[in-house]
């Protein structure tokens, strides 16, 4: 609680140094009512009261800055606020605490009849902190992608699959189930423009394709797939040599074999390429909401892990190479 109080003091100091628009009266009244309920009905500790109020003041000032009324707060509003907290440099635990504070406020308002609905109810529950996954460097990805020999049938197919997975961040289940119809070519015979992917919960998303990946995919279809299945009996884009759809297990074996051949020491899995896709986008300053859309995450908080991966990698580089980094 002492550390939490210090964190709240820093938040209020930041607010004082960077004045925000005046908080809306409706939010002030709601905050005062919530504060009184916590003190009188719940009899919460002083430090907890202080933490709730600091978090909610920050939220209230942000709403005023965005000109969003308390009655207009929605699930997208909450997702945008999480993005803002992340951009402000808050760590995972601090953001989780802010989410909890706001969720408790709206539960109180609904219970007291001061709000008609709870916009936080769709927020995914904050998961416990977990170990950040090992992520391939851009050099390791290049080594992996260039290991399959495109002069061979399997090499050309596998390189197309690896490049497509890294270029789009597909889940391995999405990759092996990808139908031919998901691939949409650009105009005038240009390489693929985008993929139409159906992911978890049958939710559909569009993912753009670069010219290099599109050209690799087009070559695979023209030189390999069209000969294996000329009548288009199979719906799947990627086929085995027997003309059947690829399996997750088969692709797993292929990718780990190429990683060993390339001499990559970082553990390599199909999901590792998805992690690399997202992490490298964030490291190159991609908008977190765009990364969320391409990954097919329902909640921005799930995507947020990649900002922490990027930060941890920068810290390691600093520690390893700066003379004062240790």
Secondary structure as the mmCIF struct_conf table of DSSP 4:
data_model
#
loop_
_struct_conf.conf_type_id
_struct_conf.id
_struct_conf.beg_label_comp_id
_struct_conf.beg_label_asym_id
_struct_conf.beg_label_seq_id
_struct_conf.end_label_comp_id
_struct_conf.end_label_asym_id
_struct_conf.end_label_seq_id
HELX_RH_AL_P HELX_RH_AL_P1 UNK A 2 UNK A 17
BEND BEND1 UNK A 18 UNK A 18
HELX_LH_PP_P HELX_LH_PP_P1 UNK A 21 UNK A 24
HELX_RH_AL_P HELX_RH_AL_P2 UNK A 25 UNK A 37
HELX_RH_PI_P HELX_RH_PI_P1 UNK A 38 UNK A 42
HELX_RH_AL_P HELX_RH_AL_P3 UNK A 46 UNK A 66
TURN_TY1_P TURN_TY1_P1 UNK A 67 UNK A 67
HELX_RH_3T_P HELX_RH_3T_P1 UNK A 70 UNK A 72
HELX_RH_AL_P HELX_RH_AL_P4 UNK A 75 UNK A 87
TURN_TY1_P TURN_TY1_P2 UNK A 88 UNK A 89
HELX_RH_AL_P HELX_RH_AL_P5 UNK A 92 UNK A 111
TURN_TY1_P TURN_TY1_P3 UNK A 112 UNK A 113
BEND BEND2 UNK A 114 UNK A 114
BEND BEND3 UNK A 116 UNK A 116
TURN_TY1_P TURN_TY1_P4 UNK A 119 UNK A 122
BEND BEND4 UNK A 123 UNK A 123
HELX_LH_PP_P HELX_LH_PP_P2 UNK A 124 UNK A 129
HELX_LH_PP_P HELX_LH_PP_P3 UNK A 131 UNK A 134
HELX_RH_AL_P HELX_RH_AL_P6 UNK A 138 UNK A 145
TURN_TY1_P TURN_TY1_P5 UNK A 146 UNK A 147
BEND BEND5 UNK A 148 UNK A 148
TURN_TY1_P TURN_TY1_P6 UNK A 150 UNK A 151
BEND BEND6 UNK A 152 UNK A 152
HELX_RH_AL_P HELX_RH_AL_P7 UNK A 153 UNK A 168
HELX_RH_AL_P HELX_RH_AL_P8 UNK A 172 UNK A 177
STRN STRN1 UNK A 179 UNK A 179
HELX_RH_3T_P HELX_RH_3T_P2 UNK A 180 UNK A 182
STRN STRN2 UNK A 183 UNK A 185
HELX_RH_3T_P HELX_RH_3T_P3 UNK A 187 UNK A 189
HELX_LH_PP_P HELX_LH_PP_P4 UNK A 190 UNK A 190
BEND BEND7 UNK A 191 UNK A 191
STRN STRN3 UNK A 192 UNK A 198
HELX_RH_3T_P HELX_RH_3T_P4 UNK A 200 UNK A 202
STRN STRN4 UNK A 204 UNK A 208
HELX_RH_AL_P HELX_RH_AL_P9 UNK A 211 UNK A 220
HELX_RH_PI_P HELX_RH_PI_P2 UNK A 221 UNK A 225
HELX_RH_AL_P HELX_RH_AL_P10 UNK A 226 UNK A 228
TURN_TY1_P TURN_TY1_P7 UNK A 230 UNK A 231
STRN STRN5 UNK A 236 UNK A 236
BEND BEND8 UNK A 237 UNK A 238
STRN STRN6 UNK A 239 UNK A 239
TURN_TY1_P TURN_TY1_P8 UNK A 241 UNK A 242
BEND BEND9 UNK A 243 UNK A 244
STRN STRN7 UNK A 245 UNK A 245
HELX_LH_PP_P HELX_LH_PP_P5 UNK A 246 UNK A 246
HELX_RH_AL_P HELX_RH_AL_P11 UNK A 248 UNK A 262
TURN_TY1_P TURN_TY1_P9 UNK A 263 UNK A 263
BEND BEND10 UNK A 266 UNK A 266
HELX_RH_AL_P HELX_RH_AL_P12 UNK A 270 UNK A 283
TURN_TY1_P TURN_TY1_P10 UNK A 284 UNK A 285
HELX_RH_AL_P HELX_RH_AL_P13 UNK A 288 UNK A 295
TURN_TY1_P TURN_TY1_P11 UNK A 296 UNK A 296
BEND BEND11 UNK A 298 UNK A 299
HELX_RH_AL_P HELX_RH_AL_P14 UNK A 300 UNK A 303
TURN_TY1_P TURN_TY1_P12 UNK A 304 UNK A 304
HELX_RH_AL_P HELX_RH_AL_P15 UNK A 305 UNK A 321
BEND BEND12 UNK A 322 UNK A 322
TURN_TY1_P TURN_TY1_P13 UNK A 323 UNK A 324
#
